Amino acid sequence: MMSATILDGKALAQKCKLEVKAEAETLERKPGLAVIIVGDNQASRVYVNSKKKDCEECGFLSQEYAMPEETTQEELITLIEKLNKTEEIDGILVQLPLPSAIDEEAVLMTIDPSKDVDGFHPMSMGSLLVGKDGFLPCTPAGIMEILEEYQIDIAGKECVVVGRSNIVGKPMALLLLQKHGTVTICHSRTKDLKEVCKRADILVAAVGRVGLITADMVKPSAVVIDVAMNRNEEGKLCGDVMYDEVKEVASAITPVPGGVGPMTRAVLMQNTIQAAKMHLKDKN
């Protein structure tokens, strides 16, 4: 049996960023992204650094606001309100998780929906639910672009999403539904996860548990999308899927790293340029 096609998110992200850069050069000013990081979470720091690098590659203005762990909710909200009014900033991104003393929802609600390039504001989520235009959450939107790039048809397919977070699971299910997939969402209370996963033509794993999806849970020739970024006992980066064994069963699979992650960041750049075009149009 042939091994699965590797869905190369890294190469696709590079292509997307080049398109964004070319478009950015046609605008009357650089698109601007403000990234706020609170505390010194190492994983968050890595993400923020790579987002700055993406901005550079796309010719964007990038502003970082690194705030200490003891920052109060009021201080954070005051900064966001200031950035809401800052003309050269088109997108505001608050790097999650925030320290436990801060109410994430209250903070995300403060972001002007026209600058919500992460797609987490209830207005963006509401637009997605009813199928109206708005900013899509970056990870699910990036996955949809990977499926499109590799001409993986969704219509009529049995799609299983493992994980029900607001950031990935729920919006992922809605996007697959929009493309006429038949969607099941699984979570910690799902009875017989293995049997449900085995039905999937397209299986999306987004839980954050090393080795959750094994080869015997995957239907032969299914498409497997691994969203998670975990570290195993050896400290090696891995997803939720037992990659080496599952790639022998699946027809296509995303690697970790180099699969979904780079496309999440590429969509952030696409959302930021979309916001810039909107703000420039409103201004004119």
Secondary structure as UniProt FT lines:
FT   STRAND          5..6
FT   HELIX           9..24
FT   TURN            25..26
FT   STRAND          32..38
FT   HELIX           42..58
FT   STRAND          61..67
FT   TURN            69..70
FT   HELIX           73..84
FT   TURN            87..88
FT   STRAND          91..94
FT   TURN            100..101
FT   HELIX           104..110
FT   HELIX           113..115
FT   TURN            117..118
FT   HELIX           122..130
FT   HELIX           138..149
FT   TURN            150..151
FT   TURN            155..156
FT   STRAND          158..162
FT   TURN            166..168
FT   HELIX           169..178
FT   TURN            179..180
FT   STRAND          182..186
FT   TURN            188..189
FT   HELIX           193..198
FT   STRAND          202..205
FT   TURN            210..211
FT   HELIX           215..217
FT   TURN            220..221
FT   STRAND          223..226
FT   STRAND          230..231
FT   TURN            233..234
FT   STRAND          237..238
FT   HELIX           243..246
FT   TURN            247..249
FT   STRAND          252..253
FT   HELIX           260..283
//
